[in-house]
Amino acid sequence: MLRETVLVCAIIGALSAPQSSSPCSCSDETEEWWRDSFIYQIYPRSWKDSDGDGIGDLNGITSKLSHLKDLGVSGLWLSPVFTSPMVDFGYDIANFTDIDPIYGNLDGLTKLTAKAHSLNLKVILDWVPNHSSDEHPWFAKSIEGIKPYDEYYVWKDALIVNGTRQPPNNWLSVFLGSAWEWNERRQQYYLHQFAVRQPDLNYRSAALRKEMEDAILFWVARGIDGFRIDSLAYVYEDAKFRDNPVVNYGLPADDPDRLATTYTKDLPETYDLLQTWRDLLDAQGGSKKILLTEVYTTLPLQIKYYHYGSNVPFNFMFVVGLNNQSTALDFKRSIDEWTNSMPKGDYVANWVVDNHDNKRTSARFGIQRADQIGMLASILPGIGVLYNGDEIGMEDTPISWKDTVDTQGCSAGPDRYAQYSRDPERTPFQWDNSTSAGFSTSPTTWLPVNSNYKTVNLEAEKLDPRSHYSVFKKLVAAKKLPAISKGSSEVILATENVLSVIRRLSDSPPVVLLINFLNTPVTVDAAAWLNIPQTLRVYTSSVGSRIPTDVELNTTKLTLPGAASVILH
């Protein structure tokens, strides 16, 4: 029987020493508001439509902030709401200091922020530094060679092979195909690591770096509490423009997984750039601003971001590292690997449940396990990150090729779109059982509403003590339990197929999470294997487990139904 344990101490409280220069140190418990809490991602197009056009907007978000207050999260992260032609639905920015009319205006964001702050909610903006839209005025000036804009983007002369113009090298876009696009006017190729209409910015230009710093400060001055930095690993490319190595000859020539990203991702300069933004924010005084960094990379390179100013280098192990074939041991190893890799000092772990770029939890792990990842994010030390809809058990919505709008899906074509499209996880939030699930008064929305909205919706789940919403509300509240906010943490296999997380604090009963990785019942002597009291009370259990809440269980002979998760206290 495996009995490995890992001890992770979450140290909370005022420090007697002066504020350290370390980017992630904290002077008191309240300054870093994100500790031991959940942060909630809102995809603005899909959260609430206030004007009946079938697209979510800022006024809609403001009107529903009470939901987040009731849920108990500490802050909300807004996917991009900046001026954009919406090729990539806001991740192609045409003005880094204004709001797109689809979502509202600057006044609308000011009202949203003020309302959020009145509810003690923090507001985080999505920051997209790797590229702009091709409709940004900077790009037009760069094409014309107007200084200093001529160097704001990554331009490169063509290769001429046997008299034929070819891209400068073999780099491929994340969205399939060459990462280079010819511009007839400038007579050069420009780099786009994402969509063709998302030209990459050139951070080797001091003038460009200054522009982006000014834009960050613009939002800080408007009361924004921090930034989630999108696709940070791509901001620098090899200055010599060397070909990326081919690592998978079996894939199509346009598939980015065919190549290693040796010269287009994770370059050392990226960390130094992040540090300048951390220093910039810290120099403003006032409350500390949070930085969350989105980087899909190796664990050592993820962890390195802690040392350069990221408070939350997103931990995607539950999103892309593990799946419905993963065992209890796989989960234990992954969790231990992250916690063992955490730097020494006052740093905070994080656990991402879902996001707008990946299949929802219920699609990745199965509908029976829809609460499992949220439970882990709740009980493990540090920060949990929820995506809108997690709290009501929303599922991926089947989207036809005809209804596909995501540029990544469209780029893949009708034969491969389902593999690449992110539309299924982005469909409108299901508020109630009225027209368009209460998301909009319009029966037609920018993406179809999931057909299950008649039963899977917030209004119905608030009335049901055994709903996903009831479970998630308890999960968010659990972050403030003393054993979780101040206690030690152990990750143990109670049996080969039962994963447990135990949070302990002296003179207090432990908090225990048990997850059955089999689809059939398992009986375990949890008291003996986990060194916990012989009787504990059910705090909450996964939907469908049929384990009643707020009853005492005998932990010496504890039977877990198939695919069930339970928290005992």
N, C-alpha and C positions, 0 to 999 in steps of 0.2 A: 504494500500500500504506500503510495507516495505521500510524504509528509513535509515536503519543502515549504518553507514559509518565507515571506518577504516582509520586512518591517519598514513602513513609510511613516515618518512623523510629520504631521502638519502643524507647524508652530505658528500660533496666532497670538497677537498681543502687542502692546507697546514695547518698543526697543529703548533701552536706556541710553544707548550710544547715539551720537549725532547721526543725522541722515547720511547714509553712505553714498558714494558716487556710483555704486553699482546700479545698472539700469533697472533691476527688478527688486531692489530693496524697498522696504516700506517702513515708515516712521511710526505708524499706528494702524490699528485694525480698520478704521473707517476710511483711511486714505485710499487704500486699494479695495474699493467697494465690491469688486468682482470675486473676491475670495469666498470659497464655500457657498457658491450660488450657481444658478443657471442663467445663461444668456440665451435670448430667444431671437432666432433669425426670422425676419419678415421678408418675403418676396413681394414687393409692393404691387406688381401687376395682378397678384392673385389673392390679396388679403381682404380688401373691402373697396368696392366701387361706390363712390358717393354721388356720381352724376349720371348714372345709367348708360354709360357708353360701353359697358362690358369689360372695362379695364380698371384695375384697382388704382387708388390715388392717395395723396397725403391726407386729404380731409377724411377719407374713409378710414385710414389708419388712426387718425386722431380720435375719431368717433368710437373706436373700439379699444382704446388703450386700457379701459377699465378691465378688460379680459386679462391683460397681462398682470395688472395689479392683483386681481383675484387669484390668478394662477400662482403668483408669488415670485416670479423671476426678478432679477436685479436690473436687467437692461435689455434693450432691443437693438439688434443690428439690422439696418436697412440695406438690402441689395440696392444697386445704384439707381438714383433718381435724378441724375444730372442730365443736362441737355444732350440729346442723342437721336440719331436717325433710326435707332432701334434695330439695327442689323443683328446685333447680339443682345437685344433687349436691355440696353442700358450699359452694357460692358464695352460699348463703343461710344466714347464720350467726345462730344463736340464743343463743350465748354465746361471746364472743371470747376467753375464758380457760379453756376446757375442751375436752376431746376427745369426739367423738361415740362412743357405745358401739358403733356398727357397726365402728369402727376400733380400739377399745380404750379406754385411759384415760391419764391423765397419767403414770402409772408406766410404761406401755408406751412413751410418747414419750421419757421419760427414759432408758430402757434403749436405745432406738434411737439416741438422740444419743450416749450413752456408747460404744456399740459403733462407731458411725461415727467418733467421735473417736479411738478406739483403732486404727482403720484409716487414720487421717490423712485422713478425709473430713469436710468441713464440711456443716452442715445448715441449709437455708434454708426458712423457712415462707412459704406463700402468704398475703399480707395483703390483705383485701378491705374497703377503707375506704368505698366509695361507698354501700353499703347494708347493711342487716341482713335477717334473716328477719322476717316479720310475727309470728313466735312468740317473738321476743326480748322479755323483760320490759319493756325500754324502750318498745317500741311500744305495749304494753297501757297503760302509764302515760301515754304521750303522747296516746292516744285519750281518756283520762279527764281530760286537762288538768292532771295533777299536775306541779308545778314541780320541777326544771328540765326534766323530760322532755317537757313540752309543746312545747318548741322543739328537741327532738332530731331531728325529722323535718321534711320540707318540706311544709307544709300551706298550702292556699289556698282561699278562698271560691269557690263556683260562679259562673259567669256565668249570668244569667237572660235568655234571649232569647225574646220572645213568650210569657212565662210558663213556659218550659221550662228546666229545669236543664241546663247544659252544662259541660264541663271549662273550666278557667280560660284555656287557650290551646290552640294546635294541636300542642304537643309530642308526639312519638311515641316509643314504647318501641323499644329495639333488638330486642326480641322480637316486634315487630309490634303495631299498634294504639295507642290513646291511652296516653300515659305517666301519665295521671291515673286514680285510682280513688276513687270516692265512699265515704266512711265514714259510715254512718247515725248512729252514736253521737256522733261529733264534729261532724257536720253540715258537713264540709269534705272536699275532695279531698286525697289525699296523692300525692306524686310517686313514680313508680317507673320509672326509665330502663331497667330490665331487666324481670324477671317481675313480675306483679301482687303476688306474695307476697314481693317484695324492695323494701320501701320505702326511698327514698333518705334518707340521714342529712344533717343540716343543719350544715355546718361554719361557718356564721355564728354558731353557738352556742358560746360559750367553754366551757361546761360539757361539751358533747359532745366538743370537741377534747381536753379534759383526760381524759375517759374513755378515748378512744382512745390517748392517750399512755401512760396507766397500763397499758393492755392490752399495748402494745408492750414496756414495761419488764418486765411479768410474764414474757414469753417470753425476754427477754434474761437475766433472772435465772435462767432454767432452762437456759441454755447454748446458746441458738439463735445461729447465726452470721450471720444476716441475714434480709432479707425481700424477697420478690418482690411488688410492689404491683400489684394487679389493677385494671384499668379506671380508672387514676388521672385520666385526662382528664375524667371525668364528675363529680368530687366537688363542683364548684361550678356553679351555674346563675345565670342573669341575675336580679339582685335585683328588676328591674322586670317580670319574667315576660313579656317581649315574644314575639310569635309568631316562630317560625323561618321564614325565607323558603322558598317553594316553588321548587325548582330542576329538578324532573323531573315535569312534569304527566302523562307517559305511564305512570307507575307507579300501582298501586292506592293508594287513600287511606290504607291502613293500613301501607304499606311505608315504613320509616324513611328509605330512600334517596330518597324523594320530596322530603324537606326538607334544607336545609342545617342544620348544627348550630351556627349562629352563637351562640345563647343557651343552649346546653345542654352545651357541650363546649369544652375548651381555654381556659377563662377564665384571666386572669392570676393570680387568687388561688391557683390550683392550685400554681404554682411556689413561692409563699411558704409554703404548707402543707408541701410536701415539704422545704423548707429547715428548717422547725421540727423535723421528724422527724430529718433529718440531724444537726442540732445536738444534739437529745436523745440520739441514739445516741453521738455523739462525746463527749458530756459524761460518759458512764458509765465511761470509761477502759477499760483492758484492750485486747484485740485489736480491730482495726477491723472493724465490721460492714458487710457488703455490702448495698446497695440496688439492686434490679433493678426497673425501671419498665415496665409494659405500657401503651403508648400507641400506638394506630393514628392517626397524624396526618401532617401535612406534615413534610418533612425539617427545615426551620428550627425548628419547634416541638419536634420530637424532640431535636435537638441542644441546644436550650436547657436541657433537663433536666440535662445535665452540669454546668451552672453552679449548679444548685440542689440538688446532693447526690446525684444518681443516678450510681452507678458503672457501671451497665449500662442505658442507655435502649435497650430492645430494638430492634434493627435488623431489621425484618421484610421487607426487600427480597426475600429468597429465598422468603418464605412467601406474601406477597400482592402484591408488586410485579412479579414476573417469573413466567412460566409456560412451558409447552411450546412456545409460539409465539415466545418471545423468542430473539433472535439473540445471537451472540457479542458483537456491538457493543452490544446492549441491556445485556448483563451488564457489559461494560466501563464503559459510561456510568454505570450505577447504582452500581457499586463506586467509581468515581472520584468520583462526586458525594458519596458518604458520606465517603470519606477526605479529600476537599478541604474538606468542611464541618466536620470535626472541629476542636474548639477548640484553640488553641495551648496547650502545657503538657503536663502529665503525665497525660493522659487515655488511656483504652483503648477501642479499637474492639471491636465485637461482631458476631457473625453467627449468627442463629437458623436452625437447620436445619428444625425442625418444632415443633409444639406441639399441645395437646389441643383447640384450637378450629378447626383447619384441616385440610384434606385432607393426607394424608401425601405425602412427597416423590415416592414412586413413582406416586401418583395425579396429582400436579401436573405432573410432568416425564416420566413414563413409567418402566416397570419397568427398562428398560435403563440409565436415568440415576439409579437409586436412590442411588448412591454419590456422584454429582457434587457435590451441595450440601455434604455432609460433607467432601469433599476441599477445596472452597473455604474452608469454615470452618476447616479445619486449617492451610492454607498462608497464608491472609491474616493480617495482624497482629492480635493481640488474642484475644478470648474466643470460643469456640464454644459453642453451647447445643444439646444433644441432647434429644430426646424419647424416652421408653422405647419400644423396638422399632426405632428407627433402626438400632441396631448389628447387628440381624439381618435387616434388610430387610423388616420387617413391612409389609403392605399394608392399605389400607382394606378393611373387611369389609362386604359388601352387607347392609344391614339393612332388613327389610320394614317397612311401616307398622305392622303388628301388633306387631312387636318394638321399635318406636321408643319410647325413654324420655326422650330429651333434651327439655327444656322448649322449646328454640328450635325443634326439629323439630315437636313436638306442637302448638305455637302456630300453625305454618304450615298445618296440616291435611293431609289425605291427598293432595291434589293438588300441594302445594308442599314437603312435608316433606323430600324428598331434597335439595332445594336448600339447606335451612337446617340440617338435623340434623347434629350433631357426633358422633353415635354411631359412625359407621364407623371413625373414627380412635381411638376409646377402648376398643376391645375388648381382652380379656385378653392379657397378655404370654405368649408362647409359649416355655416353658422346655424342653419335651421332647415326645415323641410319645405320652405316656400320656394318661389321662383328662383332658379339658379342658386339654390342652397342658401339664400339670403345674402349671397355675395354681391348681387346686382339686381336691380329691378328689371334689367333686360333679360329676355330669355336666351339671347345669344351672347356668349362671352368669348374672350380672346382665345381661350382653350376650353374645350368641353368640360362641364362639371361631371365628376364621377357619378355614375348611375346609382351608387349605393347611398347617396346623400339623404334619402328619406329616413334612414335609420342611423347612419354614421354622421352625426352633426352635433355641434356643441350644445344647442338647446336641449336636445333629448338626453345627452349624456350627463348634463348637470342634474337631471332628475333621477339618475340611476347610480346608486352607491357602488355598483360593481362595474362601472364603465371605465374606459381608458382615461377619461378626464379625471374621474375620481382617483384613479391610481396615480396619475401624473401630478395631481395637486399634492398628494402625500409625498411623492418623490421629491418635489421641489422643497417642501417644508422640511424634509428629512435632513437637508444640508445644514440646518441650524441646530440639529440635535447635538448636545455636547460631545457625545462619543464620536460623532462624525466631524464636527468642526475643530475638535481639540484632541481626539484620540489617535491611537496607533492603528495600523491597518495590516491585516494578514490575508494573503490569498492562498487558499488551501484546497486540495482535492479531497472532499469527504469520502468519495468513492471514485472509481475510475471515470464515472459519468456524471458526477455531481460536483459542480464548482461552488465554492463558498468564499465569501469575503466577510471577514469579521472585523468590526471596529470596537476597540476596547478603550475604556477610560477608568482609572482607579475609582473605586467606591460607586460604580455605576454599572447597571446591567449592560452587556454588549449589544450591539446591533449586528444582526447576522443576515446575510443574503445567501440563499441557496438556489441553485439553478440545475434542473434536471435536463441533461442533454439527450436523453433518450425520449422516444415518443411513447414509451410504456412506463408504468409506475415503478418507482425505486423506493425501497425502505432502507433507512440509514440510521445508525446510532450516532447522531450528530453530537450529542453531549460528550461522548467519549472521544471521537475523532477530532472535534474542534475545541474541546475543553470549554464548553459553555454550560450554563445552568440546565438542569434536567427539565425545566419548564420555562417556556418563553411565550409571549403573546404575539399573535400575528399583527404586524403593523399594516401591511398590505400584501396583496398577491396578484399575479398576472391574470388578466381577463381570460376566462375560459378554464382556469385551473380549478374552479369550484372550491377553493380553500376559503373558508369564511374569514372575514376580517374581525379583529378584536376579540379573538377567542384564544385560550391558552392551549398550547400543544405540548405533548410529551416528546422531548427531543431525543430520548433514548431509543425510541422506535418511531421515527418520523417517516411517514409515507408521502412521497412527492408524486403527484400525477404526472403523466407524460407531458413533456415540454413545459412544465410549470416552473415558475419562479416565485419565491416568497421571501419577504423580509420579516424577521422576528426581532422583537425588542422586549 
